[in-house]
Amino acid sequence: MSGLRKLSLSLAVAALVLGGLPWGASGGSMLAARAETASPPAATKTSDRMPSDAQAADPLPSWRDGRTKQAILDFVARVTKQGGPDYVPPAERIAVFDNDGTLWAEKPVYFQAQFALDEIARKAKENPALARQEPYRSVLAKDLKALAADNHKGLLQALAVTHANMTTEEFASRVQNWLKTARHPVTKRPYTEMVYQPQLELLALLDKAGFRTFIVSGGGVEFMRAFADKVYGVPPERVVGSSGVVTFRMGKNGKPELYKTAKVEFVDDGPGKPVGINRFIGRRPILAFGNSDGDLQMLQYVTGGPGPRLGLLVHHTDGAREWAYDRKSPVGRLDKALDEAPARGWTVVDMKQDWKEVYPPAP
């Protein structure tokens, strides 16, 4: 499998065809609101995104009391207790989180795939002549057969015209502009409000405990860097993701710039995640949090080191407030990692049972 096709799969564009996810207009979105459950996710009722002073006694107020929450609190307490047998110096306190399905939702398709489709619609609206060209014609016509033909050539073209042949600054601006107006097809919330409140609290807890938190995701690194700091408090230099080749050039008026090409450089998914951690972080983390088989090797690598380790998996079990899916889902499949979790001592977070709230309160 070529690197470019692997990248398209990691973004779940190919899942639109392989998984048979339907399209349809909904609040300006091109993808249909096909939830895998009877009802859409409900809004949460927490008082704020991050723990307030009144919640200081409980740093994880959106987590229900129980073994899962206690396992997290106990681990953080053990590795930060100076003089204790499991103490870990601050420089070695590194935690890595997957993004899609771990920090924010990933249904009905990965949000970056939705961005690509919406960008094509936007560009065709600005320049109607594009509607007669590929991949615009097939995307606008919702012609899945044409997009899948010739080894998913149309899907790959859709990625190229929306993610390449522009500067990194221009791409970041497009992502940020999309996030300002785009709405999730099911909840009608901004995509930045589809983050998980319990995970925001965990990121805050780890930050306070002297951890450095990183995002390690199969999604595009430039895409995630456009919002990670504002949404999660994770700065762009601590985002590891799939990447295309970027070149340096002198642009207009002699201005130096970085230019995104359509050539794939690195796919940060599956076995690529431990490689990316080694390449871009340089230390083996002591905590890893994922939600799918794409995170399997990352959890194996992180928890396979010496000393105290914590591996966690979000199991999407809440069909009322979010979506219920695992082994058969074309997006975020959780199968092999779920089987390995008990033997490896990983903590499986049951969304329905362990989380009081799912999303932050609507502003």
N, C-alpha and C positions, 0 to 999 in steps of 0.2 A: 504494500500500500504506500502510495507516494506521500510525502510530507504534507503537501497542500490538501490532499483528500483527507488525511488524518486530522488536519486542522479544521476542515469543514465539519467533520464528524464531531469533534470536540466542542464545536459551537452549536451543535444540534441542528444545523441547517439540513444535513442529510436526513435527520430524524423526521423532518417534515414529510419526506417521501417514504422512507422506510417504515416509519411509525404510523403513517396514514393520518396525521393530524390535519383536520380541515381548516380552511381559511374562510373568512367572512368579515365584512365591514362591521366594526363595533367601536364607536366612540373615536373614530379616526384611526383605529388600528386595523391592519390588514389580516391579522390572524383571528380565527374564531375563538370564542370563549367556550372551549370545550373542557369543562372540569371533569375529573374522573369521579366526582362525587355528586350527590344530589343538590347540594347547596354550596354557594360561594363562601369564601372565608369571611368570617365576621370581624368587625373592627374591635380592637382591644380597648381596654378601659384604664390602662395604667396612667399614672399622673404625669409621667415624663419619659423621655427616651433613656436617660441615664439615672442611676439612683440619686435621690435627693438626700439632703442632710437627715431628713426624718427616716430615711431608709438605710442609714449608715450601719445600723446594727445588723441588717441583713443585706449584704452586697448583691444578692441574687433574688430580689423580691418576686420576679416573674417565674422563678423555678419553684415547683412544689417541693415541700419537705419530703425527704426520702433518701434512699440509697444513692441515687444518681447525683443529686445535689450535694450530698454529704461527701461523696467520693471526690468531687471537685474541690470542695472547701478543705477537706483533709489533705489532699495533695498539695494545694497551694500553701497550707500551713506548714507541712513537713519540709518542703524545699526552701522555705524562707526563714525557718527557725535556726538562728545562728547557734552553733554548738551542737545541734541535733545530728543524728546519724544520717539523715537524708538531705542535709543542707546543700543547696546548690548556689554557688556565687552568682551575683546578678549578671555577669557577662555571659553565663551559660544558660540563663533562663530565657529560652527561646520557645515560642509557641507558634505553630503554623495552622492556618485555617484554610480549608477549601472555601470557595465563594458560592457558586451556584448550588442551592439546596442546603447549604450549611450556614451561610450568613444572610442570604436572602433567598426568596422563592425561585423556582425554576420551571414552573408550569404556566401555560401549556407547552411552551418551548423556552429554551434559554433566552434571556433578555437580549443578549448580543445578536442573536439571530433575528429577533424582532426589529432591532435597530437597523440591521442591514436591509430588511424588507421595507421598512418605513422610509429609509433613506432613498431607496430606488423610487418609491412612489413620490417622494418630495422632488427629486431631481427631474422626474418625468413631468411633473406638474409645472415646474419652472421652464422646462424645455420640451414641449409636446412632441417634437421630432424624435426624441429618444424613445417614445412609446413604440416606434416601428422597428427598433433595434433590439438585439438580444444583449443582456438577459432581461431588459426592461419589458419587452413584449410578453414573455412567458410569465414573469412575475405578476404583471398587471392583469393578465388573463387568468391567473391562478392555474396555469397549465403545468401541473406537477409532472406529468409524463415527459414533457419537453425538458423541464429542468433536470430530470433524472437521467435523461438519455446521454449516451456517450460518456459513461463513467461519471455521471453527475456534473457534466461540463457546465450546464447552466447555473447550478448552485455555486460552483467555483467562480464563475464569472461574476455572480452577484456579490460574493465576498470581495473580489478584486476591485470592482467599481466603487465599493463603499468603504474599503479599508486601505486602499493603496493609491499611489500616484498623487500624493499630497504631502504636505509637511506634517510633522508630528503635532505642531501647534494647531494647524487647521483641523486635523482629525479630532484632537481633544475638544476644540470648540464645537465641532459638530455633535459630538457625544453629549456635551454639556447642554447644548441647545435642545437636543432631542429629549433629554431628561426633564427639561423645564416644562414641556408640553405633553409628552407621551403619557398615556394612561394604560394601566394593566387591563386587558380585555375582560376579565372576570370581575375584579374588585373595583375597577374604575379609579383606583388610587394611583398616584405617581409611582413610578418604579422605585424611587428612592424611599418610598414608604412601605415597600414590600420586604424590608429587612426584618430580621427576627429580634424582637425586644429582648428575649433571654440572652441572645448572643451579644447584644450591645452591652448588657450588664456584665457578661463574662469578660469581654474585652476590657471594660473599665476596671474590673477587679484585677485582672492580670497586669494591667498597666500600673495600677497602684501598688502591686506586689513586686514591682521591679522587673517584670517580664518585657521582652521585646516581642511584639506580635507581628507576624507576617501573613500575608495572603499568598497561598500557593495554589493556583487554579489553572485549569485547562483553558480558561477564557483568555482573550487577548490582553496582553499586559498593558498596551496603550489605552484600551477601552476601560479597564479597571482603574488605572491611574487617574483617569479623568474625574472620578468621583470618590475614590476610596478614602481620601483624607477627610472630606466633608461628611461623608455618610458614616464611616466606621472609626474615624480618628487614626487610620493607618496611613502614614505618609507614602508618597509614590515610590520612594526608594526602598520601601519594604513590601512591594508588590512584585511577586514572581508569577509570570504567566507565559502563555504561548506568544511567540513573536515572529514577525516578518523581518526581512533584511531592511535595515535603515542605513542610508548613506549620507555622508556629509557633502554639501555643495554650497556654492555661493549663489544666492538667489538674486532677486531683483534689487537693483541699486547696490549691489555688492554686499547684501546682508547675508551672513552665514546662517545656514539652516540645515535641519535634518529632514531627509526625504524618505517617506515610506514606499517601499516597492512591493510587488506582488509575490516575491520569492519568500518561501518559508525558511526561517532560521532555526526555530526551536519549538517543539510541541511539548508543553508542560502538562502531560496527562499520563495516568497509569505509571509505568516504570520511568517515565520522564520526570515525574515529580521528585523522587530522591536525587536524580541527577541535577535538576534545577536547584534543589536545596543546597547541594554541594557546590554548585557553580556560583550561585548568587548570594548565598548566606554564609557558607564556609564553616558552619558548625552544625552538628546534629542536634535538632531541637529535642526538648524533653516532653513536649506536649503536642499532639496532633489531633485535629478535629475535622472529620469528613462526613460524607453521607452516601457515598456510592462506591461501586467497584473501581471507579476511576481514582479513588483515594486509597485503594488497597495497599499498593506498594509503599506509599507515603507512610501509612500507619505501621506497616511491617518494619520499615527502616527506622522510624522514630522510636518505636517501642522495643526494637531489637538491640539498643545500646545498653551500656552499663548504667547502674545507678537508678534512681527513681524515674519512672516513665508513666505517662498517662495517654492512652489512646481512646478517642471518643467517636461515635457515629450517631448522627441524627437519623432516626428511623421515622419516616413520614407515615404516621398512623392516624392522623386526625382528618377524617373526611368531612367534618363539619366546619372547622375553622380554617383548614388549609386543604391538602390533598392526601389521600391514602394511596401509597404505591410502594413497591419495592422490586420484587424479582422479575416481573414481566414488563416493567415500564420502559418505553423507548427513550425516555429522558430520565436521567438519574437512577439507573438500575442499581439496586442493592441486592446482591445475590451471594457471590463468593465471600465478600467481606463480612456479610451477616453470618455466614456459616463459620468463618474463622474467629469471629469475635470471642466466643466463650473460651476457646482453647488458648487464645493469646491474652486473655484478661482485659479485653477492651470493654469500655462502658458503652452500652447501647442506650441512647437517649430516646425514650418513647415519647414522641411529641404530644400525644393525647394525654398521657398520664403524667409526664414530668413538667410540662409547661403550663403555668396558669394562664399566660397570655401568649399570643403568637407574634402579632405585629404591634408597633408603637401606636399610640392613640392618633387618630386623625387630627390634624392641626385645626 
